[in-house]
Structures are given as C-alpha cells and as structure tokens.
Amino acid sequence: MCLAIPAQITEKKPDGLAEVDILGVKRTIATDLTPAADVGDFVLVHAGFSIEIVSEEEAQQTLDLIREFPELADLKTA
C-alpha cells in the first residue's frame, strides 16, 4: 500500500529539492519525479519524494479528511 500526503511547495532549492508545507510542518523533499512542480503547486509526497502534482482542490479535500481523523496522522489538534 502506498500512502502519500498533499503538500504545498513553498521554496525551490538547488539539486531538485524543494521545501514544502504539510499541515503546517516544513519538510525538504526531492522533486526528481515532478520536475515541473513550482512554488505554490500542491504535490503528493511519499517517502520524501513528490510523486504527482495535484490540484489545490484535490489537495484540500484530502487534507480535510486527514483533519477529521487526527489520530491517523498523529495530529494533536485539527
């Protein structure tokens, strides 16, 4: 089973890296699989890699579901 979570790219970095925001948490990920992704885009992140660019609507729907079940994402508050 593959689990990916939506994240918004906040900064492009050298060497195919980017900083993303995942529910308020900043992470550095590799964008090798989504080289067209740019600042402001939403991507699905799995194992430290962006694997697909998704629409903001799709990303928000998934994030809303995660917020409904914080225990699944180990969130303390929604």
Backbone torsions as a table, in degrees:
resi	resn	phi	psi	omega
1	MET	NA	137.8	179.6
2	CYS	-109.5	128.0	176.8
3	LEU	-117.2	122.3	177.1
4	ALA	-125.8	149.1	-178.2
5	ILE	-123.3	140.1	178.9
6	PRO	-69.6	143.3	177.2
7	ALA	-145.3	151.5	177.6
8	GLN	-105.3	131.5	178.7
9	ILE	-73.6	125.5	-179.9
10	THR	-107.7	-19.3	-178.9
11	GLU	-159.5	134.0	172.2
12	LYS	-91.5	137.9	-179.7
13	LYS	-120.2	167.8	177.5
14	PRO	-64.5	163.8	173.4
15	ASP	62.9	32.8	175.5
16	GLY	73.1	25.0	178.3
17	LEU	-108.0	159.3	176.5
18	ALA	-149.8	151.9	171.2
19	GLU	-95.9	136.3	179.9
20	VAL	-127.6	160.5	174.7
21	ASP	-110.8	120.8	177.5
22	ILE	-120.1	101.5	-179.6
23	LEU	52.0	41.5	178.0
24	GLY	88.2	-4.7	179.0
25	VAL	-101.5	130.7	179.3
26	LYS	-91.2	135.0	178.2
27	ARG	-140.4	152.8	171.4
28	THR	-100.1	130.9	-179.0
29	ILE	-128.4	165.1	174.0
30	ALA	-94.2	138.4	-179.9
31	THR	-111.7	22.8	-178.4
32	ASP	-56.4	-33.7	-177.1
33	LEU	-87.6	-10.8	178.8
34	THR	-135.4	64.2	-175.0
35	PRO	-63.3	-20.2	179.9
36	ALA	-81.6	-10.3	-179.1
37	ALA	-64.5	139.4	-176.4
38	ASP	-134.4	172.9	179.2
39	VAL	-55.4	131.5	-179.4
40	GLY	97.5	-21.1	179.2
41	ASP	-72.5	151.7	171.9
42	PHE	-100.4	135.8	179.4
43	VAL	-130.9	155.8	171.1
44	LEU	-89.8	129.9	-177.3
45	VAL	-111.7	129.0	176.3
46	HIS	-138.7	126.0	175.8
47	ALA	53.9	38.1	175.9
48	GLY	82.9	5.5	178.9
49	PHE	-122.0	140.9	169.0
50	SER	-79.5	128.8	-174.6
51	ILE	-111.4	-12.2	179.8
52	GLU	-165.3	142.7	171.4
53	ILE	-87.7	133.0	-179.7
54	VAL	-126.4	162.6	178.3
55	SER	-71.9	157.3	177.0
56	GLU	-60.9	-38.4	179.4
57	GLU	-60.8	-47.6	179.4
58	GLU	-62.7	-42.8	179.7
59	ALA	-61.4	-45.4	-178.2
60	GLN	-65.6	-37.3	177.3
61	GLN	-60.3	-45.1	179.5
62	THR	-66.7	-43.8	179.2
63	LEU	-63.8	-36.6	176.4
64	ASP	-61.9	-40.9	177.5
65	LEU	-64.0	-41.3	178.8
66	ILE	-62.4	-41.1	179.2
67	ARG	-65.1	-29.2	178.1
68	GLU	-69.2	-26.8	-177.8
69	PHE	-126.9	68.3	-173.9
70	PRO	-59.1	-26.5	-179.9
71	GLU	-66.0	-24.1	179.1
72	LEU	-73.4	-27.6	-179.0
73	ALA	-110.6	9.2	-179.5
74	ASP	57.8	41.5	177.4
75	LEU	-90.8	137.4	178.6
76	LYS	-81.5	-37.9	178.0
77	THR	-135.6	152.5	179.8
78	ALA	-92.4	NA	NA
